[in-house]
Amino acid sequence: MADLANGINAWIFLNEDEPPGTNYDSTNSCFQTLISNKTYNSANFLGIAFFAVTPAVNGDTIEIGSSTHEGGLSNQDYLNSVLHDARQVNPGIKFLATMVYSGANTLAAIFSKTGDPQTQATQFANNLVSYLQGNGMNGLDIDWEGDVSDDMTQDQFKILFSTIRQVFDEQPVKYFLSFTPAWPTDSIDYPTVNSAFDFVSPQFYDGTPLSSFINAGFSPSVIGYGAQFEPGNSAPNASAQQVWNAVSTGFNSGGKQYNYQDIFMWRLNSGNFQFEQAQLMILDQLANPPAGNAFDDTAIIAAAGNPNITQVTVRSGDVLNAIQSVNTGTGPYNIGTQNKETGIFTTLQHGGNSGASQVANIPYNDPIVSVSGYTGTWFGWQCVLQLTLTGKSGTTYGPYGSMAHASSRTPFTQSASSGQSVVAFKGSTVTVPLADGSQTAIIASLNAVFA
């Protein structure tokens, strides 16, 4: 399994409000769902976009870009709220100031005036640290494309980022430098990238392959994975599972195997924010499987807008060994900003790989409205012995589990209220021994989640 030294990360763009007509404080806003579904728990670093260079008393510093929102709120108001609310959800989250890449106020503006470049870089680095300290932020993220990559020279690149690294390292706490290039450019000083930056997350979704970055001079030891989740994207950028499959095995360079250092995802609040936020949460579970024997897909599916279950994969033999659901979202905030495809959400398998696998395809217009079956004792273990799913039309799927060797049986039924359906499952597993001396997990308890 991949060793993501810098974890699962995501960007957020403060200018944009989704759904249209909302602001940060609207109960249904993309910003509030990050809080209510605890999506922030799935990110180690949050890149907040976009910061601009602005004059200070002595040299230059940074400030959040200017934009206004419904109710007269500003980007500064949004920044203050994100810093507070994300940390309330996830006390360990780290915040990176993501620099603007276009216009007249990119990092290249530091060198636009006459003066000594080293002095300008040192002044900026000191002012930057003061800003980060004053706002409780943890570092700088460089979106390398557009004007900044055209306007900054290779010498300026070396001076600026080696100076920032030096000033960062002089501080009593760790400050991070992140580099997220869309493609290699001649203005990059690659030795500086490899020595000054903590991690580099190429924007692979822009189409430039890994080999181009490594051949240009990026050290394989600093490479992370820049991802973008859109249902209409080509693999591996259409789902969390695709990205994880690409990242989890690492990559080979020069005959040596390397792990990706992180996954950095663009972004959590665009026009398909429900799709993005749910995919981030699934990706986090893939990279960091939940500890313990409890499982609960409620928050992931809530982040997706509670779309219908359209497929259930069940493993069973004597008892219910495992269950996994697939939900299909057709709402406007999970079909993709390109208005292509529908959002598909594949949750993790809960339970082990014993028993036979069966797949039930559920018509979207005939959702599951009832789960029923039996719990009981099997070779001394308390578990779900059998499961049957029932659609709104009365169509049944199952029963799954023969209940052979069960010493007690208790029936159960869980039914949706009018207008609702089963959208997720939660419950627990238990590890049991098998006849061949191995072990497997089976479903100990199961509850349907209705919405």
C-alpha positions in Angstrom: 0.0 0.0 0.0 1.2 3.5 -0.8 2.9 5.5 1.9 1.3 9.0 1.4 3.8 10.9 3.6 1.7 14.1 3.1 -1.7 12.5 3.1 -4.9 13.3 1.2 -5.3 17.0 0.4 -7.7 19.3 -1.4 -8.2 22.8 -2.7 -11.0 25.2 -2.0 -11.7 28.3 -4.1 -13.3 31.1 -2.0 -14.7 33.1 -5.0 -17.3 30.6 -5.9 -20.6 29.9 -4.2 -22.6 26.7 -4.9 -25.5 26.3 -5.2 -26.0 29.7 -7.0 -27.6 32.3 -4.7 -26.1 30.9 -1.5 -23.3 32.3 0.6 -21.0 30.7 3.2 -23.7 30.8 5.9 -26.5 29.3 3.8 -27.6 25.9 5.3 -27.4 24.2 1.9 -24.1 25.8 0.8 -21.1 23.8 -0.4 -19.2 25.3 2.5 -21.7 24.2 5.1 -21.8 20.6 3.8 -18.0 20.4 4.5 -18.9 21.0 8.1 -22.1 19.0 8.5 -20.7 15.9 6.8 -17.3 16.3 8.5 -15.6 16.3 5.0 -12.7 18.2 6.4 -11.7 15.1 8.4 -10.6 13.6 5.0 -8.0 16.3 4.3 -4.5 16.6 5.8 -3.8 19.9 3.9 -6.3 22.4 2.6 -5.1 24.7 -0.1 -7.1 27.9 0.0 -7.2 29.7 -3.4 -6.2 32.2 -4.5 -3.8 34.5 -2.7 -2.2 37.5 -4.4 1.0 39.5 -3.9 0.4 42.9 -2.4 2.7 45.7 -1.2 3.7 45.9 2.5 5.5 48.5 4.5 8.7 46.7 3.7 8.6 44.8 0.4 5.6 42.6 -0.4 3.3 40.2 1.3 0.2 38.2 0.4 -3.5 38.7 0.8 -6.6 36.7 -0.1 -8.0 37.6 -3.5 -10.9 40.1 -3.6 -14.5 38.9 -4.2 -17.9 39.7 -2.9 -20.7 37.3 -2.0 -24.4 37.4 -1.1 -25.2 39.4 2.0 -22.1 41.6 1.6 -19.6 38.9 2.7 -16.0 39.2 1.4 -13.4 36.6 0.7 -11.7 37.7 3.9 -14.9 36.7 5.8 -14.9 33.4 4.0 -11.2 32.8 4.8 -11.8 33.5 8.5 -14.7 31.2 8.6 -12.9 28.3 6.7 -9.9 28.6 9.0 -12.1 28.4 12.1 -14.7 25.8 10.9 -12.3 23.4 9.3 -10.1 23.3 12.4 -13.2 22.7 14.5 -14.0 19.6 12.5 -10.4 18.5 12.1 -8.0 20.0 14.7 -5.0 18.6 12.8 -5.8 20.0 9.4 -3.1 22.3 7.9 -3.8 25.3 5.7 -1.8 26.3 2.7 -2.1 29.7 1.0 -2.5 28.8 -2.7 -1.0 31.6 -4.9 -2.8 33.0 -7.9 -1.2 32.0 -11.2 -2.6 34.7 -13.6 -2.7 38.5 -13.7 -0.4 41.1 -12.4 -0.2 40.0 -8.7 1.4 36.6 -9.0 4.7 35.8 -7.2 6.5 37.3 -10.2 5.4 40.7 -9.0 7.9 40.5 -6.2 10.6 41.2 -8.8 8.7 43.6 -11.0 10.3 46.7 -9.3 13.9 47.8 -9.4 16.1 46.5 -6.6 18.2 43.6 -5.5 16.3 40.3 -6.1 17.8 38.7 -3.0 16.6 41.6 -0.8 13.1 41.4 -2.4 12.9 37.7 -1.8 14.1 38.0 1.8 11.6 40.8 2.5 8.8 38.8 1.0 9.7 35.6 2.9 9.8 37.4 6.2 6.4 39.1 5.5 5.0 35.8 4.4 5.9 34.1 7.7 4.3 37.0 9.6 1.1 36.6 7.6 1.0 32.9 8.1 1.7 33.2 11.8 -0.9 36.0 12.2 -3.6 33.9 10.4 -2.9 30.5 11.8 -1.8 29.1 8.4 0.8 26.5 7.8 2.5 27.2 4.5 2.5 28.2 0.8 1.2 26.3 -2.2 2.4 27.3 -5.7 0.0 26.7 -8.6 2.6 26.8 -11.4 1.0 27.7 -14.7 0.0 30.7 -16.7 1.5 34.2 -16.1 3.6 33.3 -13.1 5.4 30.5 -15.0 5.9 32.8 -18.0 7.0 36.0 -16.0 9.4 34.6 -13.5 12.9 33.7 -14.6 14.7 30.6 -13.5 17.2 32.7 -11.4 14.3 34.4 -9.7 12.7 31.0 -9.0 15.8 29.8 -7.4 16.3 32.9 -5.3 12.7 33.1 -4.1 12.0 29.6 -3.1 15.4 28.8 -1.6 14.9 32.0 0.5 11.4 31.0 1.6 12.7 27.6 2.5 15.5 29.1 4.6 13.2 31.5 6.4 10.6 28.7 7.0 13.3 26.5 8.5 14.4 29.2 10.9 10.9 29.2 12.5 10.2 27.3 15.7 7.3 25.4 14.0 7.2 23.6 10.6 6.0 25.6 7.6 5.3 23.7 4.3 6.1 24.5 0.7 3.9 22.8 -1.9 4.4 22.9 -5.6 1.5 22.0 -8.0 2.7 22.4 -11.6 0.4 21.9 -14.6 3.4 21.1 -16.7 7.2 21.5 -16.7 8.5 24.9 -17.8 11.9 26.4 -18.6 11.5 28.9 -15.8 11.6 26.2 -13.1 14.9 25.6 -11.3 14.6 21.9 -10.7 17.4 21.5 -8.1 15.5 24.2 -6.1 12.2 22.3 -6.4 13.8 19.1 -5.2 15.5 20.7 -2.2 13.1 23.5 -1.1 9.6 22.0 -1.5 8.1 19.5 0.8 6.0 17.8 -1.9 5.2 18.3 -5.5 1.7 17.4 -6.8 1.6 17.6 -10.7 -1.8 18.4 -12.1 -2.0 15.1 -14.0 -5.6 15.9 -14.9 -4.2 18.5 -17.4 -2.8 15.6 -19.4 0.9 15.8 -18.8 2.3 12.4 -17.9 4.5 11.5 -15.0 7.4 10.8 -17.3 7.5 14.4 -18.5 7.9 15.7 -15.0 10.6 13.3 -14.1 12.5 13.7 -17.4 12.4 17.5 -16.9 14.2 17.2 -13.5 11.7 16.6 -10.8 13.0 14.1 -8.2 10.8 11.0 -8.0 11.2 11.2 -4.2 9.1 14.4 -4.0 6.3 13.5 -6.4 2.7 13.4 -5.3 -0.5 13.1 -7.4 -2.7 16.0 -8.5 -6.2 14.7 -9.1 -9.5 16.1 -10.3 -12.8 14.3 -9.9 -15.3 14.8 -12.7 -17.8 12.1 -13.8 -16.9 12.9 -17.4 -13.2 12.7 -17.0 -11.2 9.8 -18.6 -9.6 7.3 -16.2 -8.0 7.7 -13.7 -9.7 10.9 -12.8 -13.4 10.0 -12.7 -13.6 8.4 -9.2 -11.7 7.9 -6.0 -11.2 4.2 -6.8 -9.6 5.0 -10.1 -7.1 7.5 -8.5 -6.4 5.1 -5.7 -5.7 2.3 -8.1 -3.2 4.6 -9.9 -1.6 5.8 -6.7 -1.5 2.8 -4.4 1.0 0.8 -6.3 3.5 3.7 -6.6 5.6 4.1 -9.7 9.0 3.0 -11.1 11.7 5.4 -12.1 15.2 4.5 -13.1 14.7 0.9 -12.0 13.6 2.0 -8.5 10.2 1.9 -6.9 8.7 5.1 -5.4 5.6 6.0 -3.4 3.6 9.0 -4.2 3.9 11.6 -1.5 0.4 12.8 -1.4 -2.9 13.1 -3.4 -4.0 16.8 -4.0 -7.5 17.2 -5.3 -9.0 20.1 -7.2 -11.5 21.0 -5.6 -14.3 20.9 -2.9 -16.7 23.7 -4.0 -17.3 23.8 -7.7 -20.5 23.1 -9.7 -20.4 19.4 -8.8 -19.4 19.9 -5.2 -21.5 16.9 -4.0 -19.6 14.6 -6.3 -16.2 16.1 -5.3 -16.8 16.0 -1.5 -18.1 12.5 -1.5 -15.2 11.3 -3.7 -12.7 12.9 -1.3 -14.3 11.0 1.6 -14.2 7.7 -0.3 -10.6 8.3 -1.3 -9.6 8.9 2.4 -11.2 5.6 3.4 -9.3 3.8 0.6 -6.0 5.3 1.8 -6.8 5.1 5.5 -9.2 2.2 6.1 -11.4 2.8 9.1 -10.1 1.3 12.3 -12.2 -1.1 14.3 -15.1 -3.2 13.2 -17.8 -0.5 12.8 -18.7 0.9 9.4 -21.1 3.7 8.4 -21.5 5.2 4.8 -24.1 7.8 6.0 -21.8 10.8 5.8 -20.4 9.9 2.4 -23.7 9.4 0.8 -25.1 12.5 2.5 -22.3 14.5 1.0 -23.3 13.1 -2.4 -26.9 14.4 -1.9 -28.3 11.0 -0.8 -28.6 9.5 -4.3 -30.3 6.2 -4.8 -28.6 2.9 -4.4 -28.4 1.3 -7.9 -26.2 -1.7 -7.2 -25.6 -3.9 -4.2 -22.9 -6.6 -4.1 -23.4 -9.2 -1.5 -21.1 -12.1 -0.4 -22.8 -14.9 1.5 -22.7 -18.5 2.3 -24.2 -19.8 5.6 -24.4 -16.1 6.7 -24.0 -12.6 5.3 -20.2 -12.2 4.7 -20.0 -8.8 3.1 -22.0 -6.0 1.5 -21.0 -3.1 -0.8 -23.3 -0.5 -2.4 -23.1 1.7 -5.5 -25.1 4.9 -5.6 -26.0 7.0 -8.7 -26.4 10.7 -8.4 -28.4 12.6 -11.0 -28.8 16.0 -9.2 -27.1 19.1 -10.6 -24.2 19.1 -8.1 -22.9 15.7 -8.8 -23.2 15.2 -12.5 -20.1 17.2 -13.2 -19.3 20.8 -14.2 -19.1 19.6 -17.9 -22.7 18.4 -17.6 -21.4 15.0 -18.6 -22.3 11.6 -17.1 -23.8 11.0 -13.7 -22.1 10.8 -10.4 -21.3 7.2 -9.4 -20.3 6.6 -5.7 -18.9 3.2 -4.9 -18.5 2.7 -1.2 -16.0 0.3 0.4 -16.8 -3.4 0.9 -17.8 -4.1 4.4 -16.9 -7.7 5.5 -14.6 -10.3 4.2 -14.1 -12.2 0.9 -15.5 -15.5 1.9 -18.7 -16.8 0.5 -20.1 -16.4 -3.0 -20.5 -13.0 -4.6 -23.8 -11.9 -6.1 -24.6 -8.5 -7.7 -28.1 -7.0 -7.6 -28.7 -4.2 -10.0 -31.4 -1.9 -8.7 -33.5 0.2 -11.2 -33.2 3.9 -10.3 -37.0 4.3 -10.4 -37.5 1.3 -8.1 -35.3 2.1 -5.1 -34.9 -0.2 -2.1 -37.5 0.6 0.5 -37.0 -2.3 2.9 -34.3 -4.6 4.3 -35.3 -7.7 6.2 -33.8 -11.0 7.3 -32.5 -12.8 10.4 -29.9 -12.2 13.0 -28.7 -15.0 15.3 -26.0 -17.2 16.5 -23.7 -19.1 14.1 -21.0 -21.4 15.6 -21.2 -19.1 18.7 -20.9 -15.9 16.8 -23.6 -13.2 16.8 -24.2 -12.1 13.2 -26.6 -11.3 10.3 -27.7 -14.7 9.1 -29.7 -13.7 6.1 -30.6 -10.5 4.2 -33.4 -9.7 1.7 -33.8 -6.3 -0.1 -37.2 -5.2 -1.4 -37.8 -2.5 -4.0 -40.7 0.0 -4.1 -42.5 -2.2 -6.6 -42.2 -5.2 -4.4 -39.3 -6.7 -6.3 -37.0 -8.7 -4.0 -33.3 -9.4 -4.1 -32.1 -12.3 -2.1 -32.4 -13.9 0.3 -28.6 -13.9 0.9 -27.4 -16.4 3.4 -28.7 -20.0 3.8 -28.6 -19.8 7.7 -27.1 -23.3 7.8 -25.6 -24.1 11.1 -27.4 -21.3 12.9 -28.4 -22.2 16.4 -30.8 -19.3 16.9 -32.7 -17.0 14.6 -34.4 -13.6 15.2 -36.3 -11.9 12.3 -35.9 -8.2 11.6 -37.4 -5.7 9.1 -36.4 -2.1 8.5 -38.7 -0.1 6.3 -38.5 3.4 4.8 -41.0 6.1 5.6 -43.2 7.3 2.7 -41.1 9.2 0.1 -37.8 7.7 1.4 -35.6 4.8 0.4 -32.5 3.0 1.5 -29.4 5.1 0.6 -26.6 3.6 2.7 -25.7 1.0 5.2 -24.1 1.1 8.6 -23.2 -1.7 11.0 -20.3 -3.8 12.2 -18.3 -6.8 11.4 -16.7 -9.6 13.4 -13.7 -11.7 12.5 -14.3 -15.4 12.7 -12.1 -18.5 12.1 -12.6 -20.6 9.0 -12.3 -24.4 8.7 -8.9 -24.1 6.9 -7.4 -22.2 9.8 -7.7 -18.8 8.2 -9.9 -15.9 9.3 -12.5 -13.7 7.6 -14.9 -11.0 8.6 -18.6 -11.4 8.5 -21.4 -8.9 9.1 -22.2 -8.8 12.8 -24.9 -6.1 12.6 -26.6 -4.1 9.8 -28.8 -1.1 9.7 -30.3 0.6 6.7 -29.9 4.4 6.3 -33.1 6.1 4.9 -33.4 9.5 3.1 
